[in-house]
Amino acid sequence: MRYRLYIDESGDEAVNLARARVEHRYLGLLGIVLRIDDIRPHRNRMEELSVSFFSTDPDDELVFHATEMVSGTGPFGCLKCPAIRGAWDRIFLRFLTETPFDAIPIVVDKFGLDDVAYAAEFGPYAAGVIRLVELYVDLLARRGGSGDIMLEARSSHQDRLVAAGCAEMWHRNVVTNTGIPWRSIISKPDVEFRPKRRRHFGLQIADLCVKPYTRCLLQRAGQAVTPSQFAGSLWEMISGKLPAGIGVDECLLPMPNPENKETDALASVCDATNV
């Protein structure tokens, strides 16, 4: 069985700002895992859903973009109406619940990356991506599948670091913590980068879910963030799509340290949701 991993992020790589605000300390990533055969039919379902809610020119491509949808700008202006926003949130949440995919979250604490070997060379974002791909490799190994990887394009510098890091892991045929070599699962060393404005189904889901999910996790760990009501519902939905067999320690980078109370708090939240 063939799969595809889509990755989007919430946060930035600015280590020098990390001590100033919680938003800068933590970098959230979310991987959406879909069977290749499932992508087209469910993308068609999402397009039908968008046509029923949003008025656009039939020659224009409508891409679900979190920033525009939250602010109700561009083609999503109707979402400024609370009644329409509420109806959309309920229908879209049901759509996601009924769509078969796995979600793999990663939370990177930029304070503690000194002991993560590849973080110094490739940076916090690439380190988070590499960790996420390791969990993807383990998941597909348990299912007897293989797959590839697609990310939203960021800056050319960051994309080069991610590409170099993943290619190095692939060429070295790195073995995951459960003993699975990358090349037994990942078909090629290259990862695909696609712009946000392209209609890639998995990237749209990751873009819409990664920030609210990460903010809910940080709030439950005692951090000073305030997720929306919809984010709370999204948290429950995504938590139900976390693959069995992935332990809490594996989803945090670095792994929990007894002397790091903040990271331990994140671990307790993830453990409670069976990450």
Secondary structure, 3 states (H helix, E strand, C coil): CEEEEEEEEECCCCHHHCCCCHHHHEEEEEEEEEEHHHHHHHHHHHHHHHHHHCCCCCCCCCCCCHHHHHHCCHHHHHHHCHHHHHHHHHHHHHHHHHCCCEEEEEEEEHHHHHHCHHHHHHHHHHHHHHHHHHHHHHHHHHHCCEEEEEEECCCHHHHHHHHHHHHHHHHCCCECCCCCEHHHCECCCCCEEECCCCCCHHHHHHHHHHHHHHHHHHHHCCCCCCCCHHHHHHHHHHHCCCCCCCCHHHHEECCCCCCCHHHHHHHHHHHHCCC
